[in-house]
Amino acid sequence: MARIWVLSASISQRQAVNSLFAAKHVRPAWQPQPFQPGTFQAVFEANLESSIAASELAKIGCPFEIEGISERFLFHPGLGILRQQLDDAGEPVIRMGQLRQQVLESAGSMAELERRLRLIEGQPWMDLLEPYRLGAIRYRAMPRAV
């Protein structure tokens, strides 16, 4: 089971997402995206492989986040798609081989190593997707205190 969050979709992208998931009998419940007026967002679950959903959604071109079992896919049109393995706490896993490679390629520059680690952690994707998430949180109706 994958949790899919389409963060911002135009009307045409919304129709493409609807037709993509119609075969799986999933109908996303769209809401306005306050961060980018005129667009919509949807959070839903679908019983399908996360990598296939990520590949198909990336072709549509709308920013999204997909969390499956022990993996996460992040997509922003300006950066492309990022796949991260997650540990039991939901944190990205960085393998020792990846870390060694980044240390070697940074050639002793601490600033370059930090930049490379930010890329592995997915920080550029998180920085670009965060305003869409905050917009969604601000949009939620507050309960009445009566």
C-alpha positions as CSV (number, residue, x, y, z in Angstrom):
1,M,0.0,0.0,0.0
2,A,1.4,3.4,-1.0
3,R,0.4,6.8,0.4
4,I,0.4,9.3,-2.5
5,W,0.4,13.0,-2.1
6,V,0.0,15.0,-5.3
7,L,1.0,18.4,-4.0
8,S,0.0,20.6,-6.9
9,A,-1.9,19.8,-10.1
10,S,-3.5,22.0,-12.7
11,I,-6.9,21.0,-14.1
12,S,-5.4,19.1,-17.0
13,Q,-2.9,17.4,-14.7
14,R,-5.7,16.5,-12.3
15,Q,-7.6,14.8,-15.1
16,A,-4.5,12.9,-16.1
17,V,-4.0,11.7,-12.5
18,N,-7.6,10.7,-12.2
19,S,-7.4,8.6,-15.4
20,L,-4.1,7.1,-14.3
21,F,-5.6,5.7,-11.0
22,A,-9.1,5.0,-12.4
23,A,-7.9,1.5,-13.5
24,K,-7.0,0.8,-9.8
25,H,-10.5,2.0,-8.7
26,V,-8.9,4.9,-6.8
27,R,-10.5,8.3,-7.0
28,P,-8.5,11.1,-5.4
29,A,-10.4,13.6,-3.3
30,W,-9.0,16.9,-4.7
31,Q,-8.8,20.1,-2.6
32,P,-7.5,23.6,-3.5
33,Q,-3.8,24.1,-3.1
34,P,-3.5,27.4,-1.1
35,F,0.3,27.8,-1.9
36,Q,-0.4,27.9,-5.6
37,P,-3.9,29.3,-6.4
38,G,-5.7,27.7,-9.3
39,T,-4.1,24.3,-8.6
40,F,-5.3,21.3,-6.5
41,Q,-3.8,18.7,-4.2
42,A,-4.9,15.2,-3.1
43,V,-3.7,12.7,-0.5
44,F,-4.8,9.1,-1.0
45,E,-3.7,5.5,-0.7
46,A,-3.4,3.0,-3.5
47,N,-2.6,-0.7,-3.6
48,L,0.2,-0.6,-6.1
49,E,3.9,-0.6,-6.4
50,S,5.4,2.8,-5.4
51,S,8.0,2.8,-8.2
52,I,5.4,2.4,-10.9
53,A,3.2,5.1,-9.5
54,A,6.2,7.4,-9.2
55,S,7.2,6.8,-12.8
56,E,3.7,7.4,-14.1
57,L,3.1,10.5,-12.0
58,A,6.5,12.0,-13.0
59,K,5.4,11.8,-16.7
60,I,2.4,14.0,-15.8
61,G,4.8,16.6,-14.2
62,C,3.1,17.6,-11.0
63,P,5.1,17.7,-7.7
64,F,4.4,14.7,-5.5
65,E,5.5,12.5,-2.6
66,I,4.9,8.8,-2.4
67,E,5.7,6.7,0.6
68,G,5.7,2.9,0.3
69,I,7.0,0.2,2.5
70,S,10.5,1.4,3.4
71,E,10.9,3.8,0.5
72,R,9.9,7.3,-0.5
73,F,9.8,9.0,-3.9
74,L,9.9,12.8,-4.2
75,F,9.3,14.6,-7.4
76,H,9.7,18.3,-8.4
77,P,9.7,19.3,-12.1
78,G,12.8,21.4,-11.6
79,L,14.8,18.6,-9.9
80,G,13.3,15.3,-11.2
81,I,12.6,12.2,-9.2
82,L,14.4,11.0,-6.1
83,R,14.1,7.6,-4.6
84,Q,15.1,7.1,-0.9
85,Q,15.2,4.0,1.2
86,L,13.8,4.6,4.6
87,D,14.7,2.9,7.9
88,D,12.1,1.9,10.5
89,A,11.9,5.4,11.9
90,G,11.2,6.9,8.4
91,E,14.7,8.4,8.0
92,P,16.6,8.2,4.7
93,V,19.2,5.4,4.7
94,I,22.7,6.4,3.5
95,R,24.9,3.4,2.8
96,M,28.6,3.3,3.7
97,G,29.5,2.9,0.0
98,Q,27.6,6.1,-0.9
99,L,29.2,7.9,2.0
100,R,32.7,6.8,0.9
101,Q,32.0,7.9,-2.7
102,Q,30.9,11.3,-1.6
103,V,33.9,11.8,0.6
104,L,36.2,10.8,-2.3
105,E,34.4,13.1,-4.8
106,S,34.4,16.1,-2.5
107,A,38.3,16.0,-2.6
108,G,38.7,17.2,0.9
109,S,36.4,20.2,0.6
110,M,34.0,20.2,3.6
111,A,31.6,22.6,1.8
112,E,31.4,20.2,-1.2
113,L,30.9,17.2,1.1
114,E,28.0,19.0,2.8
115,R,26.5,19.9,-0.5
116,R,26.7,16.3,-1.7
117,L,25.2,14.9,1.6
118,R,22.3,17.4,1.2
119,L,21.6,15.9,-2.2
120,I,21.7,12.3,-0.9
121,E,19.4,13.3,2.0
122,G,16.9,14.8,-0.5
123,Q,17.1,18.3,1.1
124,P,16.7,20.2,-2.2
125,W,13.5,18.3,-2.9
126,M,12.2,18.9,0.6
127,D,13.0,22.6,0.4
128,L,11.0,23.0,-2.8
129,L,8.1,20.7,-1.7
130,E,7.7,22.1,1.9
131,P,5.7,25.3,0.9
132,Y,3.1,23.0,-0.7
133,R,2.9,21.0,2.6
134,L,2.6,24.1,4.7
135,G,-0.1,25.4,2.5
136,A,-2.1,22.2,3.0
137,I,-1.7,22.4,6.8
138,R,-2.8,26.0,6.9
139,Y,-5.8,25.2,4.8
140,R,-7.3,22.7,7.2
141,A,-10.4,23.9,9.0
142,M,-10.1,24.5,12.7
143,P,-12.6,22.7,15.0
144,R,-15.3,24.8,16.6
145,A,-15.2,25.3,20.3
146,V,-18.8,25.4,21.3
